Amino acid sequence: MSDVVLVLLAGIAAGASNAVGGGGTFVALPALVAVGLPAVTANAAATVALVPGAAASAWVYRREVRPVGATSTRALTLASASGGAVGAVLLLVLPAASFDAAVPWLLAFATLVLAFGRGGIRALGAALGRPVGMSPRAVLVGQFVLATYGGYFGGAVGILMLALWSVGVGLDAAAGNPMRVTQLAAVYLTATVLFLVASDVLRSPLVLAGMLVGAVAGGVAGAHLARRLPARLLRGVVLLTAVAMTVLYVLRGQP
């Protein structure tokens, strides 16, 4: 019962974190490992448990989702869903070492882009005398790559999405938060289908259910909170989350 309480609380924190600024996997995964799940199983279980929370947050945000530039929202969601499926397959058949080595660098890059990317892009455009950005096709390719990473591991994938959209089309982090949550739900959903079929996540049903219930509660509460935050404060929360996740991942890789 103590294990269920632990993962319930972790689920609330993870769901709320994903809704407000991202990084829910960094809360859910250690909690699942702490109650005895193997690392790969815990990774898959975290994804499965966070799906309902992401879906609940997306429902709260449903009227505030803005397109990512000229990129079709339907096409973006398809790229997220298909990438999530590919990433889930990779998790089931490949070791995690290669992705683990790249994650701190990806997060550091995303943090710098969120902090300085829009200003840098504007300055470069002014120097060139024309707007600088990514075509819808390039945005979709980038989204598919990030969704593949999201299906494989998922840690801070929403932060990486916001960084891509910031550089690609100049989308503000606060304005892009509803779309980030929606795309997270698409990534998690297809990955979850494969994990339920091909992994052993259902061997600990009480633990999984506890985190799932907590993630739904946290996802709804976090989304309502984020909607009430001023845009400047929400941008600060997203950036602070990105910095914290980068530092934690660098420390995690230290001997």
N, C-alpha and C positions, 0 to 999 in steps of 0.2 A: 504493500500500500504506500509506503514511503517513496518508492520508485515512481509510482503513478502520480503522486503529489508533486514530485520534483519535475517530471516531464510536463505536467499540467501547467505549472508556473513558467517553465521554460517556453512552452507553447504560447502562452499569453504574451510573454516578452518578445518572442520571435515574430508572432503575427503583428503585433503593434509596431515593431521595428521595421518590418517589411512595408507596412502601410505608410509610415512617416518618412523614413530615410533610407531603408535598405539594411542589409546585413543580418537578416533573421537567421540564416543558415549558421552563422557564427555562434548563435545562442543555442539553436536546436541541436546541432551536431555534437558538441561537447556533452550536453545533458544525456543524449542517447548513448554515447560511449560510456559515460559515468555509470549508467544503470546496467552495463554489461553487454551491450550489442557490439559485435565486431565493426570495425571502421567502415567497411564497404556497405554492410547491412545498415548501419546507422546513417550513412550518407543517403542511401535509398529511402530509408524510413523518414528522414527529415523532409525529403522532397514530397513524399506521399502525404505526410501530416500537414505540410504547409499549403497544399493545394486548396482545401476549403477556406482557409484564412485569406489566401490571395483572391479567391473568387468572391468572398464576402466583401473584401476591400474594393474590388473592381465594381461590384454592384453599387456600393456607396458612391463611387466616383463616376458612375455611368454617364451622367449629364455633363461632366467636366472634361471628358477626354478630347484632346486637341490632336489633329493630324500632325505627323512629323514631316513638316514641309509639304512638298508635293507628292510624297510617298503615300500610296493607297493604304489606309488602315487595314483593309482586308488582306492585302499582300503582306504587310508587315506582320500581321498575326499569323498568317500561313508560314512565313519564314521562322517565326518564333516556335510555332508548334512542330514544324518539321525538324528544326535544329535541336529542340528538346528531345525528340525521339532519337536522333542520331547520337546525341550525347549520352542518353541512357544506355544505348547499345554499347558505346565505348566503355562506360563504367563497368558493365557486366563482363566485358571481354579483355580489358586492358588494365595494367597496373596504373596507380595514380601518381607515380613518381614524376613523370614528365610534366603533368599539369601542376603539381605542387611546386615545382621549381619555377614555373612561369608566373604563378598567381601574384606573388609580391610585386613583381615588376609591372604586371597589368594594373594592379591596384594603385601603385605609385603614379603610373602614367595617367590613369583615370582621375586621380585626385588633382594632379597638376592641370589637366584639361578643364575640370570643373572650376578650378580656382582662376585660371588665367586664359582658358581657351577662347572664349568669346571676344575678349579684348584683343588677344593676339590675332584672331582671324580678321577682326575689323581693321586692325593696323596693317595687316598684310594686304587686305583688299584696298585700303587707301593708297598704299605704296604702289600697287599694281594698277590702280585706276579702274578696277572692276570687282564685283562681288566674288568672294571665294567660298566654295562649298562643295557638297557632294551631290551627285545626281541621285534620283530615286533608286536607280539600279544599284549604285554603290552603297546606299543606305541599306538596301535589302540584303546585299552580300554581307555587309558588316553585321547586320542583325542576325543572320543565319549563323555566322561564326560565334557570336556571343551566346546565342541560344544553345548551340552545341556545347559550349563551355557550361552553360547553365544546367543542361540536362546531365552533364558529367559530374559537376560539383555544385555549382550554383552560388558559391560564396560571393556576395557583392555584385552579382551579375546585373542587378538593376542599376547600380552605380555606374558600371561600365556602359550600360545602355544610355544613361543620361549624358555621359561623356561623349559617346558617339554622336548623339543627336545635337549636342551643343556645338561640336565642331562641324558636323555635317550640314546642319541647316540653321544653326543659331538658336535652337530652341532653349528657352530658359529652363533651369532645373525645376523651379516651382511650377511653371506651366506644364512641364513634361511629366510631373509626378503621377497624375492619373493614368497617363498612357503607360508609364513604367509599370505600375501595378497591374494593368490589364495584360501587358505582354509577359510579365512574370507568371500570371495565371495560365497563359497559353503554353509557356515553356514547361511549367510544372505538370500540367494536365497530361500531355502526351508522354512525358517521362514516367509519370505515375502509372499509366496503363501498362507500360512495359515492366516496370518494377513489380507490380502486383502479379503479373503473369510469370516472370522469369527469375525473381529473386525470392529471398526468404523473409521478407518484411512482415508477413502475416504470422510468423512464429511467436511474436510477442504482442498479441492483440490488445491487452490492457494498456501496455506502454504506448502503443501506437494511438489507441483511442484517447488516452489522456492528453497527449500532445496535440492531437487533432482538435479536440474540444477547446483546448486553450488557445490554439492558433486562430480559430474562428472568432472567439471572444476578443482576442487581442487585435485581430485584423479589422473587425468592425469598429472597436473603440479607437484604434489608431487612425483609421481613415477619417472618422468624424473629427478627431483632434486636428489632423493635418489640414482639413478643409477650413478650420477656424484660425489657423496660424497665418499671420501676415506673410506675403510672398518673400520679403527679405529674410524673415526669421526662418521660414521653411528652407530657403536656399542655404542658410547658415547651418541648419540641422543636417541637411544632406551632405554638405561639405565636411562638417565635423564628423559625421558617420564615416565618410570616405577616409579621412585622416586616421580615425581610430582603427578602422579595419586594416588599413595599410600597416600601421605600427604593430598591431596584434599579429598580423601574418608574418611580418619580418621577425618579430620576437619568437614566433612559433617555429621558425626555421633555424633558430640559433641552437647550437649544441648545449 
